Amino acid sequence: MAELLHFPILILLLILQMTIGRNIQLVGGSADLILLWLVCWGLHKQGKNVWYGALFSGLLLSFASAIPWYVSFLACFFTAGVSRYFSKRFWHNPLIALAIITFVASLFSNFLQYGVLSFLTGNMDWSASVTHVIIPSVFMNLFLVFPIYVIVHDMSRWMYPAEVE
């Protein structure tokens, strides 16, 4: 039942990402709030149902974005899979895993978008895309993932209270 709260949060993050997030840019790149939420949610110990969030996020992004629908789904499921894999391996220090997963998932998502868009349009400059969009987007994601992790962690303590003996 507590997982149902994630769906309105993902809708709110999409609204924030499409309105405010696209106006706050570093060179030409911007943060991907939904990707960051999936990273943080998948790393948490109660994040076993991150797959539902990845499916819902893929649906949201495919309706709201101009990129093809399968790019959103691949990026969301890749992020969810990597975060669940790392949650089982780095349980002592989640902040290192948080930085690694955010870096890898951001690169994967941005390069996947670049690859599909350059295949479909055929006239995208590689060096300009990397220096003006991909690297600044990864940097902004790395900068914003720590505050989002704190929010997810506090929200999970509220949603899943520890049982008192």
Residue frames as a rotation matrix with the C-alpha (Angstrom) as fourth column:
MET 1
0.565 0.825 0.000 0.00
0.825 -0.565 0.000 0.00
0.000 0.000 -1.000 0.00
ALA 2
0.421 -0.479 -0.771 2.87
0.194 -0.782 0.592 2.36
-0.886 -0.398 -0.237 0.75
GLU 3
-0.571 -0.676 0.466 4.22
0.576 0.074 0.814 1.86
-0.585 0.733 0.347 -2.78
LEU 4
0.218 0.745 0.630 1.18
0.973 -0.214 -0.083 3.66
0.073 0.631 -0.772 -4.17
LEU 5
0.695 -0.012 -0.719 2.59
0.273 -0.921 0.279 6.92
-0.665 -0.390 -0.637 -2.84
HIS 6
-0.361 -0.932 0.023 5.44
0.326 -0.103 0.940 6.69
-0.874 0.347 0.341 -5.33
PHE 7
-0.226 0.311 0.923 3.17
0.973 0.115 0.199 7.14
-0.044 0.943 -0.329 -8.35
PRO 8
0.860 0.500 0.098 1.95
0.505 -0.863 -0.029 10.66
0.070 0.074 -0.995 -7.46
ILE 9
0.447 -0.785 -0.430 5.53
0.006 -0.478 0.878 11.53
-0.895 -0.395 -0.209 -6.54
LEU 10
-0.453 -0.612 0.648 6.71
0.644 0.278 0.713 10.41
-0.617 0.740 0.267 -9.98
ILE 11
0.301 0.625 0.720 4.00
0.924 -0.379 -0.057 12.53
0.237 0.682 -0.692 -11.60
LEU 12
0.933 0.008 -0.359 5.08
0.167 -0.895 0.415 15.51
-0.317 -0.447 -0.836 -9.51
LEU 13
0.017 -0.998 -0.053 8.72
0.168 -0.049 0.985 14.91
-0.986 -0.026 0.167 -10.44
LEU 14
-0.266 -0.044 0.963 7.77
0.948 0.168 0.270 14.79
-0.173 0.985 -0.002 -14.12
ILE 15
0.754 0.586 0.296 5.98
0.620 -0.784 -0.027 18.10
0.217 0.204 -0.955 -13.79
LEU 16
0.726 -0.552 -0.409 8.98
-0.048 -0.635 0.771 19.62
-0.686 -0.540 -0.488 -12.00
GLN 17
-0.219 -0.863 0.455 11.37
0.466 0.317 0.826 18.17
-0.857 0.393 0.332 -14.55
MET 18
-0.105 0.238 0.966 9.41
0.992 -0.038 0.117 19.45
0.065 0.971 -0.232 -17.54
THR 19
0.817 0.468 0.337 8.79
0.453 -0.882 0.128 22.95
0.357 0.048 -0.933 -16.13
ILE 20
0.879 -0.474 0.052 11.48
-0.394 -0.660 0.640 24.04
-0.270 -0.583 -0.766 -13.71
GLY 21
0.392 -0.773 0.499 14.15
0.211 0.603 0.769 21.44
-0.895 -0.196 0.400 -14.46
ARG 22
0.305 -0.245 0.920 14.42
0.949 0.152 -0.274 22.28
-0.073 0.957 0.280 -18.15
ASN 23
0.842 0.019 0.540 14.87
0.136 -0.974 -0.179 25.98
0.523 0.224 -0.823 -17.36
ILE 24
0.645 -0.699 0.308 17.71
-0.610 -0.228 0.759 25.32
-0.460 -0.678 -0.574 -14.92
GLN 25
0.949 -0.313 0.043 20.50
0.256 0.682 -0.685 24.19
0.185 0.661 0.727 -17.22
LEU 26
0.311 -0.939 -0.145 24.23
-0.152 -0.199 0.968 23.84
-0.938 -0.279 -0.205 -17.11
VAL 27
-0.835 -0.472 -0.282 25.46
-0.260 -0.112 0.959 24.68
-0.484 0.875 -0.030 -20.64
GLY 28
-0.419 0.733 -0.536 22.82
-0.790 -0.004 0.613 22.60
0.447 0.680 0.581 -22.49
GLY 29
-0.567 0.148 -0.811 22.28
0.232 0.972 0.015 19.77
0.791 -0.180 -0.585 -20.06
SER 30
-0.084 0.598 0.797 19.65
-0.859 -0.449 0.246 19.44
0.505 -0.664 0.552 -17.39
ALA 31
-0.793 -0.220 0.569 18.90
-0.557 0.641 -0.528 17.07
-0.248 -0.735 -0.631 -14.54
ASP 32
-0.330 0.675 -0.660 16.71
-0.302 0.587 0.751 13.99
0.894 0.448 0.010 -14.90
LEU 33
-0.404 0.186 0.896 14.71
-0.909 -0.192 -0.370 13.93
0.103 -0.964 0.247 -11.68
ILE 34
0.705 0.710 0.001 12.82
-0.708 0.703 0.065 10.73
0.045 -0.046 0.998 -12.47
LEU 35
0.413 -0.659 -0.629 16.05
0.006 0.692 -0.722 8.86
0.911 0.294 0.289 -13.11
LEU 36
-0.591 -0.665 0.457 17.44
-0.413 -0.237 -0.879 10.15
0.693 -0.709 -0.134 -9.81
TRP 37
0.051 0.697 0.715 14.30
-0.997 0.079 -0.006 9.08
-0.060 -0.713 0.699 -7.95
LEU 38
0.851 0.253 -0.460 14.58
-0.349 0.927 -0.135 5.57
0.393 0.276 0.877 -9.43
VAL 39
-0.075 -0.959 -0.275 18.23
-0.054 0.279 -0.959 5.37
0.996 -0.058 -0.072 -8.40
CYS 40
-0.658 -0.193 0.728 17.48
-0.666 -0.302 -0.682 6.37
0.351 -0.934 0.070 -4.82
TRP 41
0.331 0.872 0.362 14.36
-0.940 0.339 0.042 4.25
-0.086 -0.354 0.931 -4.54
GLY 42
0.732 -0.080 -0.677 16.09
-0.233 0.904 -0.359 1.17
0.641 0.420 0.642 -5.92
LEU 43
-0.339 -0.939 -0.065 19.00
-0.167 0.127 -0.978 1.53
0.926 -0.320 -0.200 -3.52
HIS 44
-0.280 0.280 0.918 16.77
-0.948 -0.233 -0.218 1.58
0.153 -0.931 0.330 -0.49
LYS 45
-0.958 -0.186 0.217 16.12
-0.236 0.944 -0.232 -1.73
-0.162 -0.273 -0.948 1.28
GLN 46
-0.197 0.954 0.228 12.35
0.158 0.260 -0.953 -1.38
-0.968 -0.151 -0.201 0.78
GLY 47
-0.094 0.102 -0.990 12.86
-0.808 -0.589 0.016 -0.64
-0.582 0.802 0.138 -2.91
LYS 48
-0.649 -0.154 0.745 12.05
0.121 0.946 0.301 -4.16
-0.751 0.286 -0.596 -4.05
ASN 49
0.234 0.842 0.487 9.11
0.770 0.146 -0.622 -2.83
-0.594 0.520 -0.614 -6.06
VAL 50
-0.239 -0.413 -0.879 11.18
-0.193 -0.867 0.460 -0.35
-0.952 0.279 0.128 -8.04
TRP 51
-0.870 -0.084 0.486 10.17
0.407 0.435 0.803 -2.26
-0.279 0.897 -0.344 -11.16
TYR 52
0.157 0.979 0.133 6.63
0.973 -0.130 -0.193 -0.88
-0.171 0.159 -0.972 -10.95
GLY 53
0.465 -0.070 -0.882 8.10
0.139 -0.979 0.151 2.59
-0.874 -0.193 -0.446 -10.65
ALA 54
-0.653 -0.747 -0.126 10.34
-0.070 -0.106 0.992 1.95
-0.754 0.656 0.017 -13.65
LEU 55
-0.549 0.542 0.636 7.36
0.834 0.410 0.370 0.83
-0.060 0.733 -0.677 -15.71
PHE 56
0.529 0.794 -0.300 5.29
0.785 -0.592 -0.181 3.84
-0.322 -0.140 -0.937 -14.65
SER 57
0.139 -0.576 -0.806 8.24
-0.044 -0.816 0.576 6.20
-0.989 -0.044 -0.139 -15.22
GLY 58
-0.821 -0.434 0.370 8.78
0.296 0.229 0.927 4.78
-0.487 0.871 -0.059 -18.68
LEU 59
-0.073 0.891 0.448 5.10
0.997 0.054 0.056 5.36
0.026 0.450 -0.892 -19.47
LEU 60
0.613 0.296 -0.733 5.22
0.461 -0.887 0.027 8.91
-0.642 -0.354 -0.680 -18.13
LEU 61
-0.192 -0.804 -0.562 8.37
-0.141 -0.544 0.827 9.82
-0.971 0.238 -0.009 -20.00
SER 62
-0.760 -0.074 0.645 7.20
0.573 0.392 0.720 8.23
-0.306 0.917 -0.256 -23.24
PHE 63
0.278 0.920 0.275 4.03
0.960 -0.269 -0.073 10.33
0.006 0.285 -0.959 -23.19
ALA 64
0.792 0.077 -0.606 5.73
0.280 -0.927 0.248 13.55
-0.543 -0.366 -0.756 -22.14
SER 65
-0.086 -0.939 -0.333 8.92
-0.172 -0.316 0.933 13.39
-0.981 0.138 -0.134 -24.22
ALA 66
0.583 0.252 -0.773 9.61
-0.755 -0.183 -0.629 13.59
-0.300 0.950 0.084 -27.93
ILE 67
-0.575 -0.802 -0.161 12.13
-0.814 0.542 0.211 10.76
-0.082 0.252 -0.964 -27.87
PRO 68
-0.177 0.531 -0.829 10.85
-0.449 0.706 0.548 7.30
0.876 0.469 0.113 -28.90
TRP 69
0.634 0.610 0.475 9.01
-0.679 0.146 0.719 5.33
0.369 -0.779 0.507 -26.23
TYR 70
0.827 -0.303 -0.473 11.50
0.352 0.936 0.017 2.47
0.438 -0.181 0.881 -26.03
VAL 71
-0.201 -0.918 0.341 14.34
0.168 -0.375 -0.911 4.81
0.965 -0.126 0.230 -25.03
SER 72
-0.058 0.267 0.962 12.45
-0.852 -0.515 0.092 5.84
0.520 -0.815 0.258 -21.90
PHE 73
0.892 0.448 0.058 11.63
-0.418 0.772 0.479 2.26
0.169 -0.451 0.876 -21.00
LEU 74
0.513 -0.774 -0.370 15.20
0.482 0.617 -0.622 1.05
0.710 0.141 0.690 -21.54
ALA 75
-0.356 -0.677 0.644 16.66
-0.163 -0.634 -0.756 3.88
0.920 -0.374 0.116 -19.49
CYS 76
0.179 0.505 0.844 14.20
-0.924 -0.208 0.321 3.38
0.338 -0.837 0.430 -16.61
PHE 77
0.973 0.208 -0.104 14.57
-0.169 0.939 0.299 -0.41
0.160 -0.273 0.949 -16.47
PHE 78
0.224 -0.962 -0.153 18.35
0.406 0.235 -0.883 -0.18
0.886 0.136 0.443 -16.76
THR 79
-0.343 -0.320 0.883 18.41
-0.541 -0.701 -0.464 2.29
0.768 -0.637 0.067 -13.87
ALA 80
0.536 0.623 0.570 16.12
-0.833 0.278 0.479 0.12
0.140 -0.731 0.668 -11.75
GLY 81
0.897 -0.199 -0.394 18.14
0.147 0.976 -0.158 -3.01
0.416 0.084 0.905 -12.49
VAL 82
-0.071 -0.993 0.093 21.49
0.264 -0.109 -0.958 -1.46
0.962 -0.044 0.270 -11.73
SER 83
-0.236 0.011 0.972 20.23
-0.774 -0.607 -0.181 0.13
0.588 -0.795 0.152 -8.53
ARG 84
0.799 0.531 0.284 18.74
-0.596 0.634 0.493 -3.15
0.082 -0.563 0.822 -7.28
TYR 85
0.647 -0.644 -0.408 21.94
0.377 0.735 -0.563 -4.99
0.663 0.210 0.718 -8.17
PHE 86
-0.338 -0.841 0.422 24.07
0.037 -0.460 -0.887 -2.47
0.940 -0.284 0.187 -6.29
SER 87
0.230 0.477 0.848 21.71
-0.833 -0.353 0.425 -2.38
0.502 -0.805 0.316 -3.30
LYS 88
0.990 0.117 -0.084 22.64
-0.069 0.897 0.437 -5.98
0.126 -0.426 0.896 -2.61
ARG 89
0.415 -0.907 -0.074 26.38
0.694 0.368 -0.619 -5.38
0.589 0.206 0.782 -3.05
PHE 90
-0.568 -0.657 0.496 27.03
0.272 -0.719 -0.640 -2.01
0.777 -0.228 0.587 -1.37
TRP 91
0.459 0.875 -0.155 24.77
0.451 -0.079 0.889 -2.16
0.766 -0.478 -0.431 1.66
HIS 92
0.112 -0.480 -0.870 27.50
0.974 -0.121 0.192 -0.85
-0.198 -0.869 0.454 3.99
ASN 93
-0.545 -0.349 -0.762 28.11
0.228 -0.937 0.266 2.37
-0.807 -0.029 0.590 2.09
PRO 94
0.241 0.743 0.624 25.16
0.833 0.172 -0.526 3.38
-0.498 0.647 -0.578 -0.10
LEU 95
0.638 0.013 -0.770 26.63
-0.153 -0.978 -0.144 6.80
-0.755 0.210 -0.622 -0.94
ILE 96
-0.529 -0.836 -0.144 29.40
-0.410 0.103 0.906 5.27
-0.743 0.538 -0.398 -3.04
ALA 97
-0.591 0.399 0.701 26.85
0.679 0.715 0.166 3.11
-0.434 0.575 -0.694 -4.83
LEU 98
0.475 0.809 -0.345 24.63
0.522 -0.575 -0.630 6.17
-0.709 0.119 -0.695 -5.24
ALA 99
0.201 -0.490 -0.848 27.37
-0.556 -0.770 0.313 8.09
-0.807 0.409 -0.427 -7.05
ILE 100
-0.804 -0.549 0.229 28.36
-0.163 0.574 0.802 5.11
-0.572 0.608 -0.551 -9.21
ILE 101
-0.322 0.765 0.558 24.80
0.812 0.527 -0.252 4.23
-0.487 0.372 -0.791 -10.20
THR 102
0.574 0.538 -0.617 23.91
0.197 -0.822 -0.534 7.84
-0.795 0.185 -0.578 -10.95
PHE 103
-0.184 -0.744 -0.642 27.00
-0.626 -0.414 0.661 8.23
-0.758 0.524 -0.390 -13.13
VAL 104
-0.899 -0.205 0.387 26.41
0.094 0.772 0.628 4.98
-0.428 0.601 -0.675 -15.03
ALA 105
-0.108 0.949 0.296 22.65
0.839 0.247 -0.484 5.41
-0.533 0.196 -0.823 -15.42
SER 106
0.477 0.243 -0.845 23.00
-0.080 -0.945 -0.317 9.03
-0.875 0.219 -0.431 -16.55
LEU 107
-0.510 -0.731 -0.453 25.63
-0.595 -0.081 0.800 8.11
-0.621 0.677 -0.394 -19.11
PHE 108
-0.794 0.252 0.553 23.56
0.453 0.852 0.262 5.18
-0.405 0.458 -0.791 -20.35
SER 109
0.219 0.971 -0.095 20.40
0.691 -0.223 -0.688 7.27
-0.689 0.085 -0.719 -20.65
ASN 110
0.394 -0.098 -0.914 22.09
-0.356 -0.933 -0.053 10.20
-0.847 0.346 -0.402 -22.38
PHE 111
-0.688 -0.688 -0.233 24.13
-0.505 0.223 0.834 8.08
-0.521 0.691 -0.501 -24.78
LEU 112
-0.567 0.582 0.583 21.05
0.664 0.742 -0.094 6.01
-0.487 0.334 -0.807 -25.59
GLN 113
0.505 0.756 -0.417 19.10
0.372 -0.626 -0.685 9.17
-0.779 0.191 -0.598 -26.36
TYR 114
0.021 -0.585 -0.810 21.98
-0.648 -0.626 0.435 10.50
-0.762 0.516 -0.392 -28.45
GLY 115
-0.843 -0.417 0.340 22.32
-0.075 0.716 0.694 7.23
-0.533 0.559 -0.635 -30.36
VAL 116
-0.196 0.857 0.477 18.63
0.828 0.405 -0.387 6.97
-0.525 0.319 -0.789 -31.19
LEU 117
0.622 0.465 -0.630 18.27
0.142 -0.858 -0.493 10.64
-0.770 0.217 -0.600 -32.10
SER 118
-0.209 -0.747 -0.631 21.39
-0.661 -0.367 0.654 10.63
-0.720 0.554 -0.417 -34.26
PHE 119
-0.813 -0.009 0.582 20.16
0.316 0.832 0.455 7.48
-0.489 0.554 -0.674 -36.00
LEU 120
0.112 0.970 0.216 16.73
0.841 0.023 -0.541 8.99
-0.529 0.242 -0.813 -36.62
THR 121
0.807 0.206 -0.554 17.89
-0.005 -0.935 -0.355 12.48
-0.591 0.289 -0.753 -37.65
GLY 122
0.601 -0.620 0.504 21.39
0.798 0.499 -0.338 11.74
-0.042 0.606 0.795 -38.89
ASN 123
0.241 -0.524 0.817 22.86
0.382 -0.722 -0.576 15.18
0.892 0.451 0.026 -38.35
MET 124
0.995 0.064 0.077 23.98
-0.048 -0.368 0.928 15.41
0.088 -0.927 -0.363 -34.72
ASP 125
0.247 -0.963 0.108 27.53
-0.460 -0.215 -0.862 16.47
0.853 0.164 -0.496 -33.89
TRP 126
0.433 -0.125 -0.893 29.24
0.555 0.818 0.155 14.02
0.710 -0.562 0.423 -31.53
SER 127
-0.563 -0.775 -0.288 31.63
0.708 -0.272 -0.652 16.41
0.427 -0.571 0.701 -29.80
ALA 128
-0.670 0.390 0.632 29.05
-0.421 -0.900 0.110 19.15
0.612 -0.193 0.767 -29.33
SER 129
0.415 0.873 -0.255 26.55
-0.283 0.390 0.876 16.67
0.865 -0.292 0.409 -27.89
VAL 130
0.252 -0.384 -0.888 29.05
0.770 0.636 -0.056 15.26
0.586 -0.670 0.456 -25.43
THR 131
-0.717 -0.681 -0.150 30.50
0.631 -0.543 -0.554 18.57
0.296 -0.492 0.819 -24.27
HIS 132
-0.814 0.403 0.418 27.33
-0.390 -0.913 0.121 20.65
0.430 -0.064 0.901 -24.26
VAL 133
0.198 0.980 0.033 24.64
-0.750 0.130 0.648 18.18
0.631 -0.153 0.761 -23.20
ILE 134
0.526 0.104 -0.844 25.84
0.153 0.965 0.214 14.81
0.836 -0.241 0.492 -21.90
ILE 135
-0.440 -0.783 -0.441 28.64
0.624 0.087 -0.777 15.85
0.646 -0.617 0.450 -19.53
PRO 136
-0.792 0.181 0.583 26.68
-0.449 -0.819 -0.356 18.76
0.413 -0.544 0.730 -18.00
SER 137
0.296 0.949 -0.104 23.62
-0.646 0.279 0.710 16.51
0.703 -0.143 0.696 -17.56
VAL 138
0.296 -0.274 -0.915 25.68
0.495 0.863 -0.098 13.87
0.817 -0.424 0.392 -15.76
PHE 139
-0.773 -0.633 0.040 27.23
0.328 -0.454 -0.829 16.55
0.543 -0.627 0.558 -13.55
MET 140
-0.457 0.684 0.569 23.82
-0.754 -0.637 0.160 18.00
0.472 -0.355 0.807 -12.64
ASN 141
0.535 0.634 -0.558 22.49
-0.254 0.751 0.610 14.52
0.806 -0.184 0.563 -11.86
LEU 142
-0.100 -0.661 -0.744 25.47
0.679 0.501 -0.537 13.85
0.728 -0.558 0.398 -9.59
PHE 143
-0.873 -0.217 0.437 24.91
-0.082 -0.818 -0.570 17.18
0.481 -0.533 0.696 -7.88
LEU 144
-0.250 0.890 0.381 21.19
-0.877 -0.375 0.301 16.60
0.411 -0.259 0.874 -7.24
VAL 145
0.048 0.318 -0.947 21.19
-0.057 0.947 0.315 12.92
0.997 0.039 0.063 -6.33
PHE 146
-0.778 -0.414 -0.472 22.30
0.408 0.239 -0.881 13.45
0.478 -0.878 -0.017 -2.72
PRO 147
-0.795 0.566 0.220 19.39
-0.584 -0.613 -0.532 15.75
-0.167 -0.551 0.818 -1.74
ILE 148
0.071 0.850 -0.522 16.95
-0.840 0.333 0.428 13.40
0.538 0.408 0.738 -3.46
TYR 149
-0.305 -0.250 -0.919 18.47
0.178 0.933 -0.313 10.45
0.936 -0.259 -0.240 -1.58
VAL 150
-0.999 -0.047 -0.010 17.86
0.021 -0.251 -0.968 12.25
0.043 -0.967 0.252 1.71
ILE 151
-0.385 0.923 -0.020 14.23
-0.922 -0.386 -0.044 12.86
-0.048 0.002 0.999 0.73
VAL 152
0.142 0.408 -0.902 13.72
-0.493 0.819 0.293 9.23
0.858 0.403 0.317 -0.30
HIS 153
-0.636 -0.460 -0.619 15.37
0.285 0.606 -0.743 8.00
0.717 -0.649 -0.255 2.90
ASP 154
-0.929 0.337 0.155 13.18
-0.310 -0.475 -0.824 10.22
-0.204 -0.813 0.545 5.11
MET 155
-0.117 0.938 -0.327 10.09
-0.976 -0.048 0.212 9.29
0.183 0.344 0.921 3.17
SER 156
-0.059 0.059 -0.996 10.83
-0.192 0.979 0.070 5.59
0.980 0.196 -0.046 3.49
ARG 157
-0.929 -0.241 -0.281 11.23
0.227 0.226 -0.947 5.93
0.292 -0.944 -0.156 7.27
TRP 158
-0.637 0.767 0.076 7.81
-0.695 -0.529 -0.487 7.58
-0.334 -0.363 0.870 7.33
MET 159
0.103 0.710 -0.697 6.20
-0.909 0.351 0.224 4.99
0.404 0.611 0.681 5.03
TYR 160
0.381 -0.064 -0.922 7.84
0.123 0.992 -0.018 1.94
0.916 -0.107 0.386 6.59
PRO 161
0.387 -0.250 0.888 8.14
-0.844 -0.484 0.232 2.64
0.371 -0.839 -0.398 10.32
ALA 162
-0.599 -0.672 -0.436 10.45
-0.362 0.712 -0.602 0.36
0.715 -0.203 -0.669 12.27
GLU 163
0.436 0.784 -0.442 8.62
0.053 0.469 0.882 -2.11
0.898 -0.408 0.163 14.43
VAL 164
-0.190 -0.423 0.886 9.03
-0.859 -0.366 -0.359 -1.48
0.476 -0.829 -0.293 18.15
GLU 165
-0.400 -0.026 -0.916 9.58
0.142 0.986 -0.091 -4.57
0.905 -0.167 -0.391 20.28
